[in-house]
Amino acid sequence: MTSQDGLKRGLSARHIRFMALGSAIGTGLFYGSASAIQQAGPAVLLAYLIGGAAVYMVMRALGEMAVHDPVSGSFSHYATRYMGPLAGFVLGWTYAFEMIIVCLADVTAFGIYMGFWFPEVPRWIWVLGIVFLIGALNLCNVKVFGETEFWLSILKVSAIVAMIVAGFGIMIFGIGSATSGTEIGISNLWAHGGFMPNGVTGLIASFAVVMFAFGGIEIIGITAGEAKDPQRSLPQAINAVPLRILLFYVLTLFVLMCIYPWPQIGTQGSPFVQIFDNLGIASAATILNIVVISAAVSAINSDIFGAGRMMYGLAREGQAPASFARVSRHGVPWMTVLVMGIALLGGVLLNYLIPKDVFLLIASLATFATVWVWLMILLTQVAMRRSMNREEAAQLKFAVPFWPYGPAAAIAFMLFIFGVLGYFPDNRAALIVGAIWIVLLLIAYGVWVKPKALNHTH
């Protein structure tokens, strides 16, 4: 079954659900959570809850549009339609940019994790290998891709569940507390300088990393063009996924900080591997490292998928080079996979040149791109509503809850996050690079896209 535009509708509801989990539960949880904990202390749990609520509103806004009109390249198409071609162009390309950057973060983390086993091998070698492997995977039929993503995500999700259960086991039965020599229990949440040790400022600073952790969840909207039954599978995925991701993040970090005094978390590699190492369960650290690696791989996998489909949609609107719309006989936009591969080789170079600081810089850049994409999705939904009369709005099958206050609050929150990026010196570079990116897009639009559009109309 092919959708109207050359892509194959090969993704079932479970594929979509796990792709979104795959895209969002990656490096943000396994690696990035450590720096968020360092900034906010145990209050980071609040940051995840607040951020999660805002992201849920974004997903519902996207869901309202995607169920109303399921197309590939979804949200840039809606932005073009309701806010004009410039908005669609900027949104689409920023999303592709976000996916490339998130990918860079994930391939970087992959290199860091492999160092757990092979400390003497230079990190860029791992990054190079993974880029080739994933590029090949993404050239397969969409169903093969969906299946791979499904199993990688299952592995990741079951590991998280196992870890939460094991963590509660350690807390209740005190397994391993003798070896690590630290107190274990809920008291850890306030024993080290209180629940909010760095005050409200610390809590606010952590938002930069927390929002990065949710990035990628909007891929649910991208799958609309390849979903078998979008009217049913999209609402299901949108209602289930944000909640699950939130639950995973909050429970995992809760367990983590109960077992471990928070100031010590993440001082060596992934906080999760650290826990099990300290409990003297050596093989558990190896198993977890495999999981963390598969998590990074599955996130890279779905990010390349998302960027590819978005650039494909842009090419069909005449907002990207026409070659991006070429589809292989498997219904895969192969040109975009190639472009992503080349962009990731840039990550190999970055890891070679600045292995130390590459992760935080990339994470804050990705936060900028992600939040910009979410803000534009929210604004597009508002624009769509304003273009409808009351009867049309009443007929929406999957309407946004708490309209108009919910979306308005989410929009205000996204603007606040930009303020956060600008206020803290660590993240300011991301805001500057982000602003330059938007300006470059505006120039590119004026030079290449607009003249073409004018020629079409004459």
KANOR-V233223 format. One record per backbone hydrogen bond with DSSP energy under -1.0 kcal/mol. CO is the residue of the C=O (numbers start at 1). NH is the residue of the N-H. E is the energy in kcal/mol with one decimal. If there is no record, write none. Layout:
# KANOR-V233223
CO | NH | E
CO | NH | E
This chain:
# KANOR-V233223
1 | 9 | -2.8
3 | 6 | -1.3
7 | 3 | -2.1
8 | 10 | -1.8
11 | 228 | -2.3
12 | 16 | -2.2
13 | 17 | -2.5
14 | 18 | -2.3
15 | 19 | -2.3
16 | 20 | -2.1
17 | 21 | -1.9
18 | 22 | -3.0
19 | 23 | -2.7
20 | 24 | -2.2
21 | 25 | -3.2
24 | 26 | -1.5
26 | 30 | -2.0
27 | 31 | -2.8
27 | 32 | -2.7
32 | 36 | -1.5
33 | 37 | -2.4
34 | 38 | -2.0
35 | 39 | -1.4
36 | 40 | -2.5
37 | 41 | -2.7
40 | 43 | -1.0
41 | 44 | -2.1
42 | 45 | -1.9
43 | 46 | -1.2
43 | 47 | -1.4
44 | 48 | -2.2
45 | 49 | -1.9
46 | 50 | -2.8
47 | 51 | -2.8
48 | 52 | -2.6
49 | 53 | -1.9
50 | 54 | -1.9
51 | 55 | -2.5
52 | 56 | -2.1
53 | 57 | -1.6
54 | 58 | -1.8
55 | 59 | -2.6
56 | 60 | -2.3
57 | 61 | -2.3
58 | 62 | -2.5
59 | 63 | -2.7
60 | 64 | -2.5
61 | 65 | -1.5
62 | 66 | -2.9
63 | 67 | -2.6
64 | 68 | -1.2
65 | 69 | -1.8
73 | 76 | -1.2
73 | 77 | -1.5
74 | 78 | -2.1
75 | 79 | -2.2
76 | 80 | -2.2
77 | 81 | -2.1
78 | 82 | -3.0
79 | 83 | -2.6
84 | 88 | -1.7
85 | 89 | -2.5
86 | 90 | -2.7
87 | 91 | -2.6
88 | 92 | -2.7
89 | 93 | -2.4
90 | 94 | -2.0
91 | 95 | -2.2
92 | 96 | -2.1
93 | 97 | -2.3
94 | 98 | -2.8
95 | 99 | -2.7
96 | 100 | -2.2
97 | 101 | -2.5
98 | 102 | -3.1
99 | 103 | -2.4
100 | 104 | -2.1
101 | 105 | -2.4
102 | 106 | -2.4
103 | 107 | -3.1
104 | 108 | -2.2
105 | 109 | -2.5
106 | 110 | -2.4
107 | 111 | -2.0
108 | 112 | -1.9
109 | 113 | -2.9
110 | 114 | -2.3
111 | 115 | -1.1
113 | 116 | -1.9
114 | 117 | -1.1
114 | 118 | -2.6
118 | 121 | -1.4
122 | 125 | -1.1
123 | 127 | -1.6
124 | 128 | -2.3
125 | 129 | -2.1
126 | 130 | -2.4
127 | 131 | -1.8
128 | 132 | -1.6
129 | 133 | -2.0
130 | 134 | -2.5
131 | 135 | -2.0
132 | 136 | -1.9
133 | 137 | -1.9
134 | 138 | -2.3
136 | 139 | -1.2
137 | 140 | -1.4
141 | 145 | -2.1
142 | 146 | -2.7
143 | 147 | -2.6
144 | 148 | -2.7
145 | 149 | -2.6
146 | 150 | -2.2
147 | 151 | -2.5
148 | 152 | -2.6
149 | 153 | -2.5
150 | 154 | -2.2
151 | 155 | -2.2
152 | 156 | -2.0
153 | 157 | -3.3
154 | 158 | -2.9
155 | 159 | -1.8
156 | 160 | -2.0
157 | 161 | -2.5
158 | 162 | -2.8
159 | 163 | -2.4
160 | 164 | -2.4
161 | 165 | -2.6
162 | 166 | -3.1
163 | 167 | -2.6
164 | 168 | -2.3
165 | 169 | -2.3
166 | 170 | -2.6
167 | 171 | -2.1
168 | 172 | -3.0
169 | 173 | -2.9
170 | 174 | -1.2
174 | 177 | -1.3
176 | 180 | -1.4
177 | 181 | -1.6
185 | 188 | -2.0
186 | 189 | -2.7
187 | 190 | -1.7
187 | 191 | -1.9
190 | 194 | -1.2
195 | 43 | -1.2
196 | 199 | -2.2
198 | 202 | -1.6
199 | 203 | -1.6
200 | 204 | -2.9
201 | 205 | -2.7
202 | 206 | -1.7
204 | 207 | -1.2
205 | 208 | -1.2
206 | 210 | -2.6
207 | 211 | -2.8
209 | 213 | -1.7
214 | 217 | -1.6
216 | 219 | -1.6
217 | 220 | -1.6
218 | 221 | -1.4
219 | 223 | -1.7
221 | 224 | -1.0
223 | 226 | -2.0
226 | 11 | -2.5
229 | 232 | -1.7
229 | 233 | -2.9
230 | 234 | -1.6
232 | 236 | -1.5
233 | 237 | -2.4
234 | 238 | -2.9
235 | 239 | -2.3
236 | 240 | -2.2
237 | 241 | -2.9
240 | 244 | -2.1
241 | 245 | -2.9
242 | 246 | -2.4
243 | 247 | -2.5
244 | 248 | -3.0
245 | 249 | -2.8
246 | 250 | -3.0
247 | 251 | -2.7
248 | 252 | -2.3
249 | 253 | -2.5
250 | 254 | -2.2
251 | 255 | -2.7
252 | 256 | -2.6
253 | 257 | -2.6
254 | 258 | -1.5
255 | 259 | -2.1
256 | 260 | -1.4
258 | 185 | -2.4
261 | 264 | -1.9
262 | 265 | -1.7
264 | 267 | -1.2
270 | 274 | -2.0
271 | 275 | -1.7
272 | 276 | -1.6
273 | 277 | -2.3
274 | 278 | -2.4
275 | 279 | -1.5
276 | 281 | -2.2
277 | 280 | -1.5
280 | 282 | -1.0
281 | 285 | -1.2
282 | 286 | -1.3
283 | 287 | -2.7
284 | 288 | -3.0
285 | 289 | -2.2
286 | 290 | -1.9
287 | 291 | -2.1
288 | 292 | -3.3
289 | 293 | -2.3
290 | 294 | -2.6
291 | 295 | -2.5
292 | 296 | -2.1
293 | 297 | -2.6
294 | 298 | -2.7
295 | 299 | -2.2
296 | 300 | -2.5
297 | 301 | -2.4
298 | 302 | -2.4
299 | 303 | -2.1
300 | 304 | -2.3
301 | 305 | -1.7
302 | 306 | -2.6
303 | 307 | -2.8
304 | 308 | -2.3
305 | 309 | -2.5
306 | 310 | -2.2
307 | 311 | -2.7
308 | 312 | -1.9
309 | 313 | -2.2
310 | 314 | -2.4
311 | 315 | -2.5
312 | 316 | -1.9
313 | 317 | -1.1
314 | 319 | -3.3
315 | 318 | -1.2
321 | 324 | -2.0
322 | 325 | -2.0
323 | 326 | -1.7
328 | 331 | -2.4
332 | 328 | -3.0
332 | 334 | -1.7
334 | 338 | -2.0
335 | 339 | -2.2
336 | 340 | -2.6
337 | 341 | -2.3
338 | 342 | -2.2
339 | 343 | -2.4
340 | 344 | -2.5
341 | 345 | -1.4
344 | 348 | -1.2
345 | 349 | -1.7
346 | 350 | -2.5
347 | 351 | -2.6
348 | 352 | -1.2
349 | 353 | -2.4
350 | 354 | -3.1
357 | 361 | -1.6
358 | 362 | -2.1
359 | 363 | -2.7
360 | 364 | -2.3
361 | 365 | -2.0
362 | 366 | -2.7
363 | 367 | -2.1
364 | 368 | -1.9
365 | 369 | -2.2
366 | 370 | -3.1
367 | 371 | -2.7
368 | 372 | -2.2
369 | 373 | -2.3
370 | 374 | -2.5
371 | 375 | -2.7
372 | 376 | -2.3
373 | 377 | -2.1
374 | 378 | -2.4
375 | 379 | -2.4
376 | 380 | -2.4
377 | 381 | -2.1
378 | 382 | -2.0
379 | 383 | -2.5
380 | 384 | -2.7
381 | 385 | -2.5
382 | 386 | -2.1
383 | 387 | -1.2
385 | 388 | -1.2
389 | 393 | -2.2
390 | 394 | -2.0
391 | 395 | -1.0
393 | 396 | -1.2
402 | 406 | -3.4
404 | 408 | -1.7
405 | 409 | -2.6
406 | 410 | -2.3
407 | 411 | -2.6
408 | 412 | -2.3
409 | 413 | -2.2
410 | 414 | -2.2
411 | 415 | -2.0
412 | 416 | -2.0
413 | 417 | -1.9
414 | 418 | -1.5
415 | 419 | -1.6
416 | 420 | -2.1
417 | 421 | -2.5
418 | 422 | -2.0
419 | 423 | -2.2
420 | 424 | -1.9
424 | 427 | -1.6
427 | 431 | -1.3
428 | 432 | -2.2
429 | 433 | -3.0
430 | 434 | -2.8
431 | 435 | -2.6
432 | 436 | -2.5
433 | 437 | -2.6
434 | 438 | -2.3
435 | 439 | -2.3
436 | 440 | -2.9
437 | 441 | -2.3
438 | 442 | -2.2
439 | 443 | -2.3
440 | 444 | -3.0
441 | 445 | -2.8
442 | 446 | -2.2
443 | 447 | -2.6
444 | 448 | -3.0
445 | 450 | -2.9
449 | 453 | -2.3
450 | 454 | -2.6
451 | 455 | -2.3
452 | 456 | -2.0
453 | 457 | -1.6
454 | 458 | -1.7
